[in-house]
Amino acid sequence: IIDWDHEGEHLAVLQEGGDSVTIWNLSSRWVKTVDLGFKDPSFMRWSRQGSELAIGTCSGNLLLYNLDSRKKIPVIGKHTSIILCGDWSNKNNVLALGSDDKSMTFISASGETLSQTRFAVGPTSVQFAQPLEKSTSSPLDDDWGTKTGGSAVAKSDRISVNLGKRKIQIYEDTDMKAEPITIDFPDKYGKIKRYIWFEEGYLVVGFAK
């Protein structure tokens, strides 16, 4: 797994079966190796606004590494099975983790569990939507953003979950109290291989067939 931080300055590299993460700096070309303390990593993702790097494991544990402070926060027992996916929010720097135990957990950057949601099937991908920068003359959805200096600023953390590789559910915020939008796809498309948000409120979805 490879992932750039939100500034495009640091590249993190996680090798399958490895027990460390390699971080490479674009400007100075320095390389740092971070020992994980475990050998079964399954997921890695940089924060969208901070210096936190999240690494999930096959046993359901989590390590939060802060690049600025060099501090490592091990978070044990967040899930009972492999962490399959995750993403950081736009607004409050909250980490959403999806696991094979059919649940999704919301965690703060300090490692505190904020809430947990269970599903009938396991989440295979979790993504927060990103607002696209707009000119001040461009109209924006009132439920999504406000005009500030020519760019769109998220007022909510719209989150989507790929459930069982067959359907996508979309929630307006991390509290997940409102009824989600559920998008079911015909069986003839096959399983969802990957999807991604683009522009404002649009998804592009790729299928096995």
N, C-alpha and C positions, 0 to 999 in steps of 0.2 A: 504494500500500500504506500502511495506517495501523496502528500498533501501540502499545498502552500498555505502560509498564514495569510491573514486578511490584508496585510500590507504588501504581499508578494515579495517579501524580503528573506523569509526562511522556508526552506523545504525540508519536511520531515519524511524519513524513509523507514518503513517498518517491514522487515523481512519475515516471511512465513516461518514459524518455528523458532524465531530468534528470541533473545532475552534482552534486547536493547533497541533503542531508536536512535538513528543518526540524523542530526540536524545540520544542514548546510546553509551558510549565510551567503546571499548573492553578492553583496557589496564587497565584503572583506575576504570572501572565499574561505572563512574558517569553518572547521568541522567539529561538532561536539557529539559525543556519544552519551546517551542517557540510559543507565542501567534500569531495567524495569522491575527486577526482583521476581519475575516469573517467566515461563517459557512457552506460554500458550496464547499469544496475542491474536485477536480476531477482528479488531476494529480500531481505527484511529481518525481523529478529526480535530483541526484547529478551531478555536473560537472565532466568531465572525467580527468581534470587536476588541477582545482582550488578547493576552499573551498565553492563554491556557491551551494545553494540548491534552485531549482525552484519549486514553488507550483502554479498550475493553478486552476481556479475556474469554477463552472458551469455557471457563468455569463460572462465569457470571460476575466476576470482580472487575473493578475499575481503578485506573491510576490517572490522577490529574497532575500534570506537570506544568509549572509556571515558568516560562522562559525568562522573565524579568528577574524574579526572585530566586530562581533555580530550586524552588521548593517542590517536593513531590508529596502528593496526598493520596495514599492508598485508601480505597473505599471498598470494603469487603462485604460480600453477600448482597449486592444490589439485585442480582438475579440468581436463579437456581440453575440456569442453563446458559449456553453460549450467547454472548452479545453479538447480534447479527448486524446491527445498523445503529445510526445515531446522527444527530445534527444539533448545532447550536442556534439559539434564537437570535433574532435581529434586535430585540428591544431590551431585554433584561439579562442577557448573557446566561440563559438557561440551557442546559444540555438535556436533550431527549434521547433516551436509549431504548432500542427495541431488542427483545430477546426471544429465543426459541421457546421460552416458557410461557409464551402467549401474553406477554405483558409489555407495557411501555412505562418507563420511569422518568420523571422530570427531576433534575438535580441542579443545584446551584454551583457556581464556580468554586465554592469553598467545600463542596462535597456533601452538602445537606440535601436529603431527600425532601422534595416539595410535594410530590403526589405520585400516584401510580394508577394506571388504567389497565384493565384486562380485556382481552379480545377472545373471540371464539377460535381464531386461528392465529398463527404467529405473524408478527409484522416483519417483512423482509426488507423494507426500506422506509425511512422516516426523513421528511424534508420540510424545512420552513421555507415559505415563499419569500422572495426578495423583491422589494420595490425597485423599479427602474428609474434612474435619474431622468428627470423631464425638464423642459424649459418652463419658465413661469407662465407661458401662454397655454400650456397643455392642460386639459381638464383631467382631474384625478377623481377616482371613486372616493366618496366621503367616508366609506367604511374601511378604506385601505390606507390613505395617506393624506398629508396636508402639504401645501406649497411652502417651501422654505428655501430661499436663496437659489431657486432654480432646480431643486432636487426634491424627490419624494421621500418623506420621512415616515417610517412605519408607525402606526398607532396601535397595531395589534400584531400578534405573532401567529399568522395563519399557518397551520401545520397540516401536512398530508401524510397518510400512512398507507403503504402497499400491504394489503392483507392477503396472505396465501398466494400471492402472485396472480390473483384473479380480479381483485377490485381495489379501488382507491377511495379512502374516506378523507374528507377535508373538514377540519375544525377551525373555527375563527380565532381561537386563542388557546393557550396552554391549560386553562382551567377545564376545557372540554365539557362544559356544562350544557352548551347549546347542542341541539340535534345536528349531527354532521351531514354534509352533502356526501352521498354515496354514489360512486360511478361504477356501474357494473358493465363489463365488456362481454361480447359474444364469445362463446366457447371456441368458435372457429378461428379466432385470433391466436389462440394458444396462450401460454403463460406470459405475464408481464416480465420482460427481461430488464427493462430500465425505463425510468421516466425522469423528467426534469422540468422545473418551473422556468418560464421565460417571460419577459415583459411583465405586465401586471395582470395576474389572475389567469394566465394561460399555462397549460401543461402540454408537453409533447411526450407521447408514450410509444415505446417500442415493444413489439411482441415476438414470441418465438416463431410464429408462422408468417 
